Each structure stands twice: as structure tokens, then as C-alpha cells.
Amino acid sequence: MARVLLLLLAAVMLAGCVERRLYVRSDPPGADVYIDGEYVGQTRADDDPDGPFYVYFKYYGTRDYTIRKPGFRTVQGSVDLETPWYEYPVLDFVSEVLIPYPITDSHHVSVKLEAAEPADIPRLYENAKAYRMQARPQDRYTYAVTYQHWAIDPATGVWLPVPKPRQR
């Protein structure tokens, strides 16, 4: 009886598991990675001592990703994390519990980041002015009266919006 109990305990302690990893690579490395809108880390070079960047996941399905790096265009996309055959019901018990070594299920996303074009500041300023002038004067007046308090700046003599006092 003690041997059976010992064998059962050893089997449980040696039980493997399935590690689900999503590897994300970018060229150049060092980009911020967002999975389903949540920041998860930065990409690394393949020769990094910690290896390429990856994130663990629990559930299969489609995941949206966003990769950002200053000076480069933002890349967005989705990756379909398909369920492998050994993760179907009944078989998953064998792969998750009975096999005595870990199984790694890896999925990959690789992107090449393109350099961003510098912004045309004068054009942006002109667009902002044109957008501002599209608002009807009565709308601007209603906003100013309803949402802002105005006061004269003593240093310049110009009317400026000031925050409303809090209601208690």
C-alpha cells in the first residue's frame, strides 16, 4: 500500500504541463507590445541573454496586438492561436497531467517596423485652425459660458479660462 501511495505521489510531482507562449519579434527590437490593449513588455533581440520576448497565454482564440516604437509607424494586427490536437478534451488530461515533461506550444508574431515620416507642423496648425473655425459661434459661446469661468490675467490683460470652483 505504501509503495502504491509513493508511486502515485511521484507521478503527481513529475506531472508535466503545457506552456502556451506567444513570441513577439520586431525589427528593430525594443518596441512596446500590447496584447488585447494591455501592455505586456518590449521586444528583445534574438541574441539577447533572456532570448526573444514572449508572453504566456491561457486560452486559445484570436488576439489583437499593437507594436509601437518612437520614430516608427505603429503596427496593429491579430493572431489566431489555434488549439493543438493534444489540447482537445480528454486528450488534454493526458498532456496536462500524465506526461512527465512540459510541452511548449508556441505561436509567433514577427513584424518589420517602418520609419515614420516627420510631422508637417505648419500643416497640422492650419488644420487645427480650420477645424476650430468650423464650429458655430453660438456653440463656442455656449461652451464658454457653460463650462468655463473667465478672468482677466493681471499680467497681460487678456481674458483666460479658469477652472470652476468645486461644488460642495
N, C-alpha and C positions, 0 to 999 in steps of 0.2 A: 504494500500500500504506500509506503514511504517513497519507494522508487517511482511509482506512477505519479505521485504528487510532485516529486523533484523534477521528473521529465516534463510534466505539464508546466511547472514554473519556469524551467529553462526554455521551453517553446515560446512562452509568452514574452520572456525577456529578449529572446532572439528574433522576435517578430519584426518583420520589415515594414516598410510603408511606401507610399508613393509620394514623391516630391514633385509638385507641379510648379514649373518655373517658366516665366516669360522673359526671355533675353531681349534686351533692347540695346541696339548699337546705333551710333550716329557717326558720320564723317563730316566734320571733325568731332572728336569726343568732348565731353564737358557740357552737354546740353541738358536742360531740365526736362524731366519726363513726368507727364501727368497721365494717369490711367483712370478713366471714367471721371475726369475732372479733379482728381485728387493727386497732389504732388507726391511722388514716390522716390525721387532721387535724381542723380545725374549719371549720364552715360560715362563709361570709362574706356580707355584704350584696351585692345585685346591683350596687349603685353603687360597690363597693369598687374602688380603683385596679387591683387584681390580677384583678378580675372575680369571678364566682361560683366557689365551691370545686368542684374536680373532681379525680378520680383516674384515672390511666391503668390500663387492664387489657389483658391479652394474650389471654385465652381467653374465648370466649362460653359461656354457660350461666346457671345460676341462682346468684345471690349473695345471702347474708343480710346485712342491715345492722342496726345498732343506733345510735340517735342519742340522746345524753344531754346534759342541761344542768341544773346545780343549780337547784332550785326548780321544775322542770318534770318531768312524767312521762316516763319512758323510752319511746321508740318503737322497736319492732322490726318487721321485715318482710323480704320478699325481693323481688328484682327479677330478671326474666328478660331476660338480654342475648341477644337473638336475632341470629343470623348474617344479615347483609345479603346480597343476591344476588351482589354483587361479591366476596364472600369465599369463595365455593364453589371447590372445586378446579378448576384450570385457569384460571378467571377471576381467582382471587386473584393469579396470577403477573402478569397484566396490571395489576391495580390496585396491587399492591405494588411492582412493578419498572418497568414500562414507561411508566406515566402520569407525566409530568414534574412534577406538582404534588401536594402532600399532600391526602389525603382525610380528613375528620374524621367519624368515626362516633360520634355522641353519644347517650347514654341519660340519662334524668333521673329523679331521686327528689326529690319535694318533700313536706315534712311540716309540719304546723302543730302546735307543741308546746302542750300544755295545762298550766296551772299545777297543781302538785302540792298536795294537801291537807296541812296540817301534821300531824305525827305526834301521836297521843294517848299521851304518855309514861306517865301512870299506868296506862293500859290495857296498854301493852307490858310494863311492870314486873309487873303482875298475871299476865299470860300467861306470862312467864318464870318466875315463882314457881310457878305451877300446873304448868308443864312439868317443872320441877325436882322437884316433889313426886310426879310420876307415876313417876319412877324407883324401882325397888325398893330398899329399904335395903341388901340384900345386894350389889346391883350397885354402889351408891355406895361401900360398904365395900371391895369387890374393887378398884374403880378406885383408891381412896385408898391401899390397901396396895400394889397392883401398880405403879402409875405415879408415885406421888409419895413424896417424903420429907417428913416433917413435923418442924417445930422450933418451940419457943416463942419468940415475939417478945419480947425483953427489955424493950422499952419499954411494951408493952401487956399482956403475959402471955397472949396469945392464940396458939393453935396455928395455924401457917400452912404451906402447902405450899412447899417449896423445891426447886430443880432437883436431879435426881440427879447425883452426880459421874460424869464420863465414865469408861468402862471403857477401859483401855489394853492 
